[in-house]
């Protein structure tokens, strides 16, 4: 079943603890993802912008249960159990970011078998343009403020420390931006520059 953005927002509200910033982060990511998705539609690309928006709104829903490295998998399981695995795809893709299964299996934060389960849960199995849009949108929101991708990933390194996982995430964020730029026919930054600094008050 495809979840409409309004219903995704309802689920987000239902699972949002008071005083938490992450639900506002999700809304900002959805704003960026929708903007890029609609621009890609204008360029003739086939993209389900409503599904993309719902995925973006719920990509961090797993944080309702854990802020740890498995919040992506946790969010997918939550949405799958609610009957919305297609919307749960965004939980997986913002976590995996287009990495190969062997790369994810090699990470020390979880058992290799979890990587196999995560990739098996991806339907379709191939990485799509919409996945790159969601990943790039997530890379464009620092807390609840829309920023350049390089700033967002530097903030992650500053907060969590240098690691090959985070450095790879930064590299993939740049790759996804280049892919989107090629699909648009102009730099994706032209869409986002007017939004840099856009924030949610209080966070």
C-alpha positions as a printed NumPy array, in Angstrom:
array([[  0.   ,   0.   ,   0.   ],
       [  1.242,   3.489,  -0.863],
       [  1.131,   5.936,   2.019],
       [  0.032,   9.488,   1.188],
       [  2.151,  12.317,   2.63 ],
       [ -0.714,  13.427,   4.88 ],
       [ -0.913,   9.946,   6.374],
       [  2.873,   9.82 ,   6.704],
       [  2.709,  13.088,   8.637],
       [  0.063,  11.575,  10.914],
       [  2.297,   8.587,  11.654],
       [  5.222,  10.933,  12.279],
       [  3.181,  12.941,  14.784],
       [  1.941,   9.796,  16.522],
       [  5.503,   8.608,  17.099],
       [  7.146,  11.966,  17.865],
       [  8.217,  12.503,  21.484],
       [  7.819,  16.053,  22.739],
       [ 10.862,  18.333,  22.525],
       [ 12.583,  16.122,  19.909],
       [ 14.171,  17.777,  16.867],
       [ 14.264,  14.734,  14.58 ],
       [ 10.612,  14.982,  13.399],
       [ 11.342,  18.531,  12.202],
       [ 14.477,  17.24 ,  10.505],
       [ 12.253,  14.747,   8.653],
       [  9.922,  17.528,   7.488],
       [ 12.853,  19.571,   6.198],
       [ 14.231,  16.536,   4.348],
       [ 10.778,  16.026,   2.828],
       [ 10.732,  19.67 ,   1.709],
       [ 14.054,  19.248,  -0.097],
       [ 13.165,  15.85 ,  -1.557],
       [  9.843,  17.105,  -2.911],
       [ 11.456,  20.174,  -4.474],
       [ 14.038,  18.045,  -6.269],
       [ 11.488,  15.39 ,  -7.206],
       [  9.156,  17.908,  -8.821],
       [ 12.076,  19.441, -10.731],
       [ 13.008,  15.989, -12.031],
       [  9.409,  15.434, -13.113],
       [  9.58 ,  18.709, -15.03 ],
       [ 12.634,  17.317, -16.838],
       [ 10.689,  14.237, -17.909],
       [ 11.922,  11.719, -15.359],
       [  9.527,   9.104, -14.009],
       [  9.312,   9.625, -10.266],
       [  6.591,   9.076,  -7.664],
       [  6.911,  12.359,  -5.785],
       [  4.125,  11.494,  -3.327],
       [  5.87 ,   8.264,  -2.313],
       [  9.224,  10.054,  -2.163],
       [  7.721,  12.688,   0.146],
       [  6.24 ,  10.029,   2.424],
       [  9.557,   8.185,   2.552],
       [ 11.349,  11.411,   3.458],
       [  8.842,  12.273,   6.182],
       [  9.371,   8.877,   7.793],
       [ 13.034,   8.142,   7.043],
       [ 14.03 ,   8.694,  10.69 ],
       [ 10.906,   7.212,  12.32 ],
       [ 13.121,   4.557,  13.901],
       [ 14.435,   7.288,  16.2  ],
       [ 11.165,   6.925,  18.09 ],
       [ 12.771,   3.756,  19.491],
       [ 16.528,   4.243,  19.122],
       [ 19.005,   6.933,  18.128],
       [ 21.653,   4.302,  17.541],
       [ 23.153,   3.177,  14.224],
       [ 20.26 ,   0.77 ,  13.632],
       [ 17.504,   3.384,  13.616],
       [ 17.188,   2.921,   9.84 ],
       [ 16.478,  -0.782,  10.152],
       [ 14.225,  -0.176,  13.176],
       [ 12.179,   2.36 ,  11.219],
       [ 11.77 ,   0.007,   8.285],
       [ 10.512,  -2.764,  10.561],
       [  8.052,  -0.356,  12.217],
       [  6.587,   0.726,   8.872],
       [  6.605,  -2.779,   7.421],
       [  4.65 ,  -3.99 ,  10.444],
       [  2.162,  -1.153,   9.912],
       [  1.714,  -2.351,   6.328],
       [  3.807,   0.306,   4.563],
       [  7.062,  -1.333,   3.403],
       [  7.283,   0.965,   0.353],
       [  7.403,   4.007,   2.612],
       [  9.8  ,   2.114,   4.875],
       [ 12.248,   1.876,   1.975],
       [ 13.379,   5.401,   2.823],
       [ 14.468,   4.214,   6.266],
       [ 16.745,   1.674,   4.595],
       [ 18.081,   3.83 ,   1.784],
       [ 19.028,   6.811,   3.981],
       [ 20.998,   4.341,   6.113],
       [ 22.615,   2.315,   3.306],
       [ 23.135,   5.331,   1.019],
       [ 23.857,   3.134,  -1.994],
       [ 26.664,   1.13 ,  -0.415],
       [ 27.328,  -2.383,  -1.692],
       [ 26.206,  -5.241,   0.528],
       [ 29.8  ,  -6.31 ,   1.268],
       [ 30.59 ,  -2.823,   2.533],
       [ 27.613,  -2.873,   4.885],
       [ 28.382,  -6.421,   6.029],
       [ 31.9  ,  -5.313,   6.994],
       [ 30.663,  -2.613,   9.384],
       [ 31.289,  -3.435,  13.04 ],
       [ 28.139,  -1.798,  14.418],
       [ 25.948,  -4.815,  13.563],
       [ 26.113,  -8.458,  12.596],
       [ 26.794,  -9.167,   8.892],
       [ 23.507, -11.074,   8.714],
       [ 21.626,  -7.83 ,   9.343],
       [ 23.105,  -6.344,   6.17 ],
       [ 21.823,  -9.367,   4.253],
       [ 18.348,  -8.891,   5.729],
       [ 18.353,  -5.181,   4.907],
       [ 19.309,  -5.711,   1.269],
       [ 16.788,  -8.543,   0.964],
       [ 14.109,  -6.134,   2.219],
       [ 14.83 ,  -3.628,  -0.569],
       [ 12.104,  -3.875,  -3.198],
       [ 13.063,  -3.172,  -5.934],
       [ 16.573,  -4.375,  -5.197],
       [ 18.339,  -1.895,  -7.468],
       [ 19.188,   1.63 ,  -6.264],
       [ 16.935,   4.16 ,  -7.992],
       [ 17.093,   7.878,  -8.749],
       [ 14.459,   8.506,  -6.067],
       [ 16.756,   6.821,  -3.531],
       [ 19.54 ,   9.207,  -4.486],
       [ 17.149,  12.135,  -4.057],
       [ 16.199,  11.022,  -0.547],
       [ 19.809,  10.362,   0.42 ],
       [ 20.89 ,  13.751,  -0.946],
       [ 17.989,  15.508,   0.776],
       [ 18.993,  13.938,   4.097],
       [ 22.546,  15.112,   3.422],
       [ 21.192,  18.644,   2.945],
       [ 19.588,  19.082,   6.374],
       [ 21.773,  19.659,   9.426],
       [ 19.519,  19.109,  12.423],
       [ 16.569,  21.179,  11.145],
       [ 18.429,  23.637,   8.891],
       [ 18.896,  23.268,   5.135],
       [ 22.61 ,  23.59 ,   4.363],
       [ 25.192,  22.647,   1.703],
       [ 26.007,  18.937,   1.703],
       [ 29.646,  19.538,   2.669],
       [ 28.55 ,  21.463,   5.784],
       [ 26.123,  18.74 ,   6.835],
       [ 28.714,  15.977,   6.589],
       [ 31.394,  18.026,   8.332],
       [ 28.952,  18.504,  11.207],
       [ 28.47 ,  14.714,  11.412],
       [ 32.245,  14.192,  11.543],
       [ 32.566,  16.861,  14.236],
       [ 29.799,  15.324,  16.345],
       [ 30.523,  11.624,  15.981],
       [ 34.222,  11.582,  15.164],
       [ 36.098,  10.62 ,  12.045],
       [ 35.242,   7.194,  10.656],
       [ 35.355,   5.406,   7.33 ],
       [ 31.551,   5.011,   7.503],
       [ 30.947,   8.757,   7.776],
       [ 33.606,   9.641,   5.224],
       [ 31.98 ,   7.194,   2.816],
       [ 28.579,   8.766,   3.544],
       [ 29.987,  12.169,   2.602],
       [ 31.415,  10.749,  -0.617],
       [ 28.106,   9.122,  -1.518],
       [ 26.223,  12.337,  -0.763],
       [ 28.414,  14.132,  -3.291],
       [ 27.889,  11.287,  -5.789],
       [ 24.136,  11.501,  -5.428],
       [ 24.278,  15.254,  -5.958],
       [ 26.234,  14.696,  -9.167],
       [ 23.706,  12.084, -10.331],
       [ 20.803,  14.447,  -9.677],
       [ 22.622,  17.302, -11.395],
       [ 23.108,  15.137, -14.487],
       [ 19.432,  14.164, -14.47 ],
       [ 18.276,  17.76 , -14.071],
       [ 20.629,  19.207, -16.672],
       [ 21.709,  21.937, -14.237],
       [ 23.371,  21.979, -10.784],
       [ 21.027,  20.761,  -8.06 ],
       [ 22.481,  23.51 ,  -5.872],
       [ 20.584,  26.025,  -8.016],
       [ 17.404,  24.615,  -6.477],
       [ 18.685,  24.539,  -2.93 ],
       [ 20.722,  27.731,  -2.573],
       [ 17.608,  29.868,  -1.917],
       [ 16.732,  27.48 ,   0.951],
       [ 20.116,  27.491,   2.686],
       [ 19.585,  28.689,   6.238],
       [ 15.889,  27.739,   6.232],
       [ 15.302,  26.316,   9.703],
       [ 12.658,  25.257,  12.164],
       [ 12.525,  27.635,  15.136],
       [ 13.642,  26.298,  18.45 ],
       [ 15.996,  23.578,  17.174]])
